[in-house]
Every structure is written in C-alpha cells, then in structure tokens.
C-alpha cells in the first residue's frame, strides 16, 4: 500500500528530495575540494560522494586515521570496492544539511596542515 501510494503521489516529495541532495552535494564537494590534495569526484545521480586522497601524499592508513579519528567521520574504505580504490573514501551525504556542514568543517580541520 505504501509503495503504491509513493509511486502514484510521491513526485513532489521526490523532486524536493533531489533538490535537497543536490545542495548537500554542492556544499560537500565545494568544501572538500578546498582541502589541499583532496578531490571530491563529480556526482550526477547519487548521494554517495567518492573522495580521492591520492594527492595528499599520505598512504591510506594515514588519511583514514585523520578522517576516522581526527574528524570523527565514518566512511567506506575505497579498497573494499576493488583495485584502484586504495586512495578513496566514500561518504554518504543523504542527511540533514547541518550534518554536511559539520562534516566539511571537521574534514577541513583534520587536514588543515596540508598547504
């Protein structure tokens, strides 16, 4: 019943959600891309942000430590997705906007020593 109702009348909710997620994506990507050596991959249709830490000069243990311990953010480790993912982490931005702003600020602080 709920699935049928969502299918028939959920267009407005879905459209609002997509706009909300697009703004979360913009905030997250803009903020992460300000960190030296860190690059958020361009997203077109998802709320899972892939971030490449390759140009920080750190190995995965080092940047994961900063994200998990210093910034206190849980992220999926790219290496679990296969070869080539070793320098990546995946972040979920399908959350309240305040959480996205806070996460960006904590990441920027955790990597503030990189110039």
C-alpha positions as CSV (number, residue, x, y, z in Angstrom):
1,X,0.0,0.0,0.0
2,X,2.7,2.5,0.9
3,X,4.8,1.6,-2.1
4,X,1.8,2.1,-4.4
5,X,0.9,5.5,-2.8
6,X,4.5,6.7,-3.1
7,X,4.6,5.6,-6.7
8,X,1.3,7.4,-7.5
9,X,1.7,10.6,-5.4
10,X,5.4,10.9,-4.5
11,X,6.6,13.1,-7.3
12,X,6.6,16.3,-5.3
13,X,8.4,14.6,-2.4
14,X,11.0,13.0,-4.7
15,X,11.6,16.3,-6.5
16,X,12.1,18.1,-3.3
17,X,14.5,15.4,-2.1
18,X,16.6,15.6,-5.2
19,X,16.9,19.4,-4.9
20,X,17.9,19.0,-1.2
21,X,20.5,16.3,-2.1
22,X,21.9,18.4,-4.9
23,X,22.6,21.3,-2.5
24,X,24.2,18.8,0.0
25,X,26.4,17.6,-2.8
26,X,27.4,21.1,-3.8
27,X,28.3,22.1,-0.1
28,X,30.2,18.9,0.4
29,X,32.2,19.0,-2.9
30,X,33.0,22.7,-2.6
31,X,34.2,22.2,1.0
32,X,36.2,19.1,0.4
33,X,37.8,20.5,-2.7
34,X,39.3,23.3,-0.6
35,X,41.5,20.8,1.2
36,X,44.9,20.6,-0.4
37,X,45.5,17.3,-2.2
38,X,41.9,16.1,-1.7
39,X,39.4,15.8,-4.6
40,X,35.7,15.1,-4.4
41,X,34.6,13.2,-7.6
42,X,31.8,14.8,-9.6
43,X,28.4,13.3,-8.8
44,X,25.5,13.2,-11.1
45,X,22.9,11.0,-9.6
46,X,23.8,9.8,-6.1
47,X,24.2,10.8,-2.5
48,X,27.5,8.8,-2.1
49,X,30.5,11.0,-2.5
50,X,33.8,9.5,-3.6
51,X,36.8,11.5,-2.3
52,X,40.3,10.9,-3.6
53,X,43.1,11.5,-1.1
54,X,45.9,10.4,-3.5
55,X,47.5,13.9,-3.9
56,X,47.8,14.4,-0.1
57,X,51.0,12.2,-0.2
58,X,49.5,10.1,2.5
59,X,49.0,6.3,2.5
60,X,45.5,5.0,3.1
61,X,46.3,4.3,6.8
62,X,47.3,7.9,7.3
63,X,44.3,9.6,5.7
64,X,41.8,7.1,7.1
65,X,43.2,7.8,10.6
66,X,42.6,11.5,10.1
67,X,39.1,11.0,8.8
68,X,38.0,8.5,11.4
69,X,39.9,9.7,14.5
70,X,40.5,13.4,13.9
71,X,37.4,14.3,12.0
72,X,35.3,11.5,13.7
73,X,33.6,10.6,10.4
74,X,32.8,7.1,9.3
75,X,33.3,6.4,5.6
76,X,33.5,3.4,3.4
77,X,37.1,2.5,2.5
78,X,37.7,2.5,-1.2
79,X,39.9,-0.5,-1.3
80,X,36.9,-2.7,-0.3
81,X,35.4,-1.8,-3.7
82,X,38.3,-3.3,-5.7
83,X,41.6,-2.4,-7.3
84,X,42.1,1.3,-7.8
85,X,40.1,2.3,-4.7
86,X,43.0,2.5,-2.3
87,X,43.2,6.3,-2.3
88,X,39.4,6.8,-2.0
89,X,36.9,7.0,0.8
90,X,33.1,7.1,0.2
91,X,30.9,9.4,2.2
92,X,27.1,9.4,2.5
93,X,25.6,12.9,2.2
94,X,21.9,11.9,2.4
95,X,21.4,13.6,5.8
96,X,20.4,16.9,7.4
97,X,22.2,19.9,5.9
98,X,23.7,20.8,9.3
99,X,25.5,17.4,9.4
100,X,27.0,18.1,5.9
101,X,28.3,21.5,7.1
102,X,29.7,20.0,10.2
103,X,31.4,17.1,8.4
104,X,33.1,19.5,5.9
105,X,34.3,21.7,8.8
106,X,35.8,18.7,10.6
107,X,37.5,17.4,7.5
108,X,39.0,20.8,6.8
109,X,40.3,20.9,10.3
110,X,41.7,17.4,10.2
111,X,43.7,18.3,7.1
112,X,44.4,21.9,7.9
113,X,48.2,21.3,8.0
114,X,48.3,20.5,4.2
115,X,49.1,23.5,2.2
